[in-house]
Amino acid sequence: MSTTEADIELTPPVQDKNLDMVRNILFGEQIRENEKRLATLERFVKVWTNSVRDEMRKNMDNLNHEILMLQDLLDQEAKARMDDTAIARKHFDQTSKSIEGLQRQLQTDGASLQQHLEQEVKRLTEMLEEQRNDILGQLRQAGEQLRQDKVDRTMLATLLDNISHQLAGNAV
């Protein structure tokens, strides 16, 4: 009798039972020990996976919290910088206006001062010219007075000549 694959499949599993019993006797303790180890490892992996998952969630929550805090800080910093920029712009504009006003005032005061100086120089020049003319007049007058008060040379010569003749005539 030759057995074919169809015959093997149709044969009762008596051999399989015997084989399972032999396996159980030879390897049963190891299989049970391996199954216990596998179950322990599965529990350990499940606990460890849950622990890692919980820790990752906790870390993610912490990171999200830190990100939100940093975002709030950045928003506050940006707002503070915007406020500072607005204040600086306002101060700059006020300073620019003040400088422009001072420049206009300086130009006005400069023009006014120049006009005042020109008037003052003109007044002083006129006053000096008047004093000069007065002094020249006084000098001319003093010169005339001196001319009138001084003795003419020829008159003096004649006078001295007469005095010398009178002295010579009295001496003789």
C-alpha positions as CSV (number, residue, x, y, z in Angstrom):
1,M,0.0,0.0,0.0
2,S,1.4,3.2,-1.0
3,T,0.4,6.4,0.8
4,T,-0.2,9.5,-1.0
5,E,-0.6,13.0,0.3
6,A,-4.3,12.6,0.2
7,D,-4.0,9.5,2.4
8,I,-1.7,11.3,4.9
9,E,-4.2,14.1,5.2
10,L,-7.0,11.7,5.8
11,T,-5.2,9.6,8.3
12,P,-6.3,10.1,11.8
13,P,-4.3,12.3,14.0
14,V,-3.2,9.5,16.2
15,Q,0.4,10.0,15.3
16,D,0.1,13.7,16.1
17,K,-1.3,12.9,19.5
18,N,1.6,10.5,20.2
19,L,4.0,13.0,18.9
20,D,2.5,15.8,21.1
21,M,2.7,13.5,24.1
22,V,6.4,12.8,23.4
23,R,7.0,16.5,22.9
24,N,5.3,17.2,26.1
25,I,7.3,14.7,28.0
26,L,10.6,15.9,26.5
27,F,10.1,19.6,26.2
28,G,6.9,20.3,28.2
29,E,8.7,21.9,31.2
30,Q,10.8,24.1,28.9
31,I,7.8,25.1,26.9
32,R,5.9,26.0,30.0
33,E,8.9,27.9,31.3
34,N,9.3,29.7,28.0
35,E,5.6,30.5,27.9
36,K,5.9,31.9,31.5
37,R,9.0,33.9,30.4
38,L,7.2,35.1,27.3
39,A,4.1,36.1,29.4
40,T,6.4,37.9,31.8
41,L,8.2,39.6,29.0
42,E,4.9,40.6,27.4
43,R,3.7,42.1,30.7
44,F,7.1,43.8,31.1
45,V,6.9,45.2,27.6
46,K,3.3,46.3,28.1
47,V,4.1,48.0,31.4
48,W,7.3,49.5,30.0
49,T,5.4,50.6,26.8
50,N,2.7,52.2,29.0
51,S,5.3,53.8,31.2
52,V,7.2,55.2,28.1
53,R,3.9,56.4,26.6
54,D,3.0,58.1,29.9
55,E,6.4,59.7,30.2
56,M,6.3,60.8,26.5
57,R,2.8,62.3,27.1
58,K,4.1,64.0,30.2
59,N,7.2,65.3,28.3
60,M,5.0,66.4,25.4
61,D,2.7,68.2,27.8
62,N,5.7,69.9,29.5
63,L,7.1,70.9,26.1
64,N,3.7,72.2,24.9
65,H,3.4,74.2,28.2
66,E,7.0,75.6,27.8
67,I,6.3,76.4,24.1
68,L,3.1,78.3,25.2
69,M,5.0,80.1,27.9
70,L,7.8,81.0,25.4
71,Q,5.2,82.1,22.9
72,D,3.6,84.3,25.6
73,L,7.0,85.7,26.5
74,L,7.8,86.4,22.9
75,D,4.4,88.1,22.4
76,Q,5.0,90.2,25.5
77,E,8.5,91.1,24.3
78,A,7.2,92.0,20.9
79,K,4.5,94.2,22.4
80,A,7.1,95.8,24.7
81,R,9.4,96.5,21.8
82,M,6.5,97.9,19.8
83,D,5.6,100.1,22.7
84,D,9.2,101.2,23.1
85,T,9.4,101.8,19.4
86,A,6.3,103.9,19.5
87,I,7.6,105.9,22.4
88,A,11.0,106.3,20.8
89,R,9.3,107.5,17.6
90,K,7.2,109.9,19.6
91,H,10.3,111.3,21.3
92,F,12.1,111.5,18.0
93,D,9.2,113.4,16.4
94,Q,9.0,115.8,19.4
95,T,12.8,116.3,19.3
96,S,12.7,116.8,15.6
97,K,10.0,119.4,16.0
98,S,11.9,121.1,18.8
99,I,15.1,121.2,16.7
100,E,13.2,122.6,13.8
101,G,11.6,125.2,16.0
102,L,15.0,126.1,17.5
103,Q,16.5,126.4,14.0
104,R,13.7,128.7,12.9
105,Q,14.1,130.7,16.1
106,L,17.9,130.8,15.6
107,Q,17.4,132.0,12.0
108,T,14.9,134.6,13.2
109,D,17.1,135.7,16.1
110,G,20.1,135.6,13.8
111,A,18.4,137.8,11.3
112,S,17.1,140.1,14.1
113,L,20.6,140.2,15.7
114,Q,22.2,141.0,12.4
115,Q,19.8,143.7,11.7
116,H,20.3,145.1,15.3
117,L,24.1,144.9,14.8
118,E,23.9,146.7,11.5
119,Q,21.8,149.4,13.1
120,E,24.1,149.6,16.1
121,V,27.2,149.8,13.8
122,K,25.5,152.5,11.8
123,R,24.6,154.4,15.0
124,L,28.1,154.0,16.4
125,T,29.6,155.0,13.0
126,E,27.5,158.1,12.9
127,M,28.4,158.9,16.6
128,L,32.1,158.4,15.9
129,E,31.8,160.6,12.8
130,E,30.0,163.2,14.8
131,Q,32.7,163.0,17.6
132,R,35.4,163.2,14.9
133,N,33.8,166.3,13.4
134,D,33.4,167.8,16.8
135,I,37.1,167.1,17.6
136,L,38.2,168.5,14.2
137,G,36.1,171.5,14.8
138,Q,37.6,172.0,18.3
139,L,41.1,171.5,16.8
140,R,40.3,174.1,14.1
141,Q,39.0,176.4,16.7
142,A,42.0,175.9,18.9
143,G,44.3,176.4,15.9
144,E,42.5,179.7,15.1
145,Q,42.7,180.7,18.7
146,L,46.4,179.9,18.7
147,R,46.9,181.9,15.5
148,Q,45.1,184.8,17.0
149,D,46.9,184.5,20.3
150,K,50.4,184.0,18.9
151,V,52.6,186.8,18.0
152,D,53.5,187.1,14.4
153,R,57.3,186.6,13.8
154,T,57.7,189.8,12.0
155,M,55.9,191.6,14.6
156,L,58.0,189.9,17.3
157,A,61.2,190.8,15.3
158,T,60.1,194.4,15.1
159,L,59.2,194.5,18.8
160,L,62.5,192.9,19.8
161,D,64.3,195.3,17.5
162,N,62.6,198.3,19.1
163,I,63.4,197.0,22.6
164,S,67.0,196.5,21.7
165,H,67.2,200.1,20.3
166,Q,65.6,201.4,23.4
167,L,68.0,199.4,25.6
168,A,70.9,200.5,23.4
169,G,69.7,204.1,23.6
170,N,69.4,204.0,27.4
171,A,72.8,202.5,27.7
172,V,74.5,205.2,25.7
